[in-house]
């Protein structure tokens, strides 16, 4: 029987070492947790009809976008979408 890293039910059967103190609240490693969380986020975005676009920008532009988003009380992603939508519309 092979060990499955994401198995939360029988994880204790395969424990290789005993640790003192409070037991871990999540049996997955931090790296595995990040992968699961990212996969779940992508699935939520797809369910909401969102598409992913990636781009690289200079540090100055990045900082300016962060400042403007903070001043507008919206996320950087929302700000970029607003700018792109304004450009496409007209």
C-alpha positions in Angstrom: 0.0 0.0 0.0 1.5 3.3 -1.1 1.5 6.4 1.0 -0.6 9.2 -0.4 0.6 12.7 0.6 -2.9 14.2 0.5 -4.5 11.4 2.6 -5.9 13.0 5.7 -7.7 9.9 7.1 -4.9 7.4 7.5 -1.9 9.7 7.8 -1.2 8.3 11.3 -0.6 4.8 9.9 2.4 6.1 8.1 3.9 8.4 10.7 7.6 7.9 10.6 8.6 9.9 13.6 7.0 10.9 16.9 7.2 14.6 17.9 6.7 16.2 21.2 4.2 19.0 21.7 1.1 20.0 19.9 0.2 17.9 16.9 0.1 19.5 13.5 -3.2 20.9 12.6 -2.6 20.0 8.9 -0.9 16.8 7.9 0.4 18.3 4.7 3.7 20.0 4.4 3.7 23.8 3.8 4.7 23.2 0.1 1.8 20.8 -0.4 -0.6 23.2 1.3 0.4 25.9 -1.1 -0.1 23.7 -4.1 -3.6 22.6 -2.9 -4.5 26.2 -2.1 -3.4 27.4 -5.5 -5.3 24.7 -7.3 -8.4 25.6 -5.3 -8.0 29.3 -6.1 -7.7 28.5 -9.8 -10.8 26.4 -9.7 -12.7 29.2 -7.9 -11.6 31.7 -10.5 -12.6 29.4 -13.4 -16.1 28.9 -11.7 -16.4 32.7 -11.6 -15.5 33.0 -15.3 -12.1 34.6 -14.7 -9.1 34.0 -17.0 -5.5 34.3 -15.9 -3.1 36.8 -17.6 0.5 37.2 -16.4 2.8 40.0 -17.2 6.2 41.3 -16.1 6.6 45.0 -15.2 9.3 47.2 -13.8 9.6 47.8 -10.1 8.6 51.5 -10.6 5.4 50.6 -12.4 4.6 47.8 -9.8 5.0 50.4 -7.0 2.9 52.9 -8.8 0.1 50.4 -9.3 0.2 49.4 -5.7 0.0 53.0 -4.5 -2.9 53.8 -6.8 -4.7 50.6 -5.9 -4.3 51.4 -2.2 -5.5 55.0 -2.7 -8.5 53.7 -4.6 -9.2 51.1 -1.9 -9.2 48.3 -4.5 -6.8 45.4 -5.2 -4.0 45.7 -7.7 -5.7 43.1 -9.9 -8.9 45.1 -9.9 -7.0 48.3 -10.8 -5.3 46.6 -13.7 -8.6 45.2 -15.0 -10.2 48.6 -14.7 -7.3 50.3 -16.7 -7.4 47.6 -19.4 -11.2 47.8 -19.6 -11.1 51.6 -20.0 -8.4 51.2 -22.8 -10.5 48.6 -24.6 -13.7 50.5 -24.4 -12.4 53.6 -25.6 
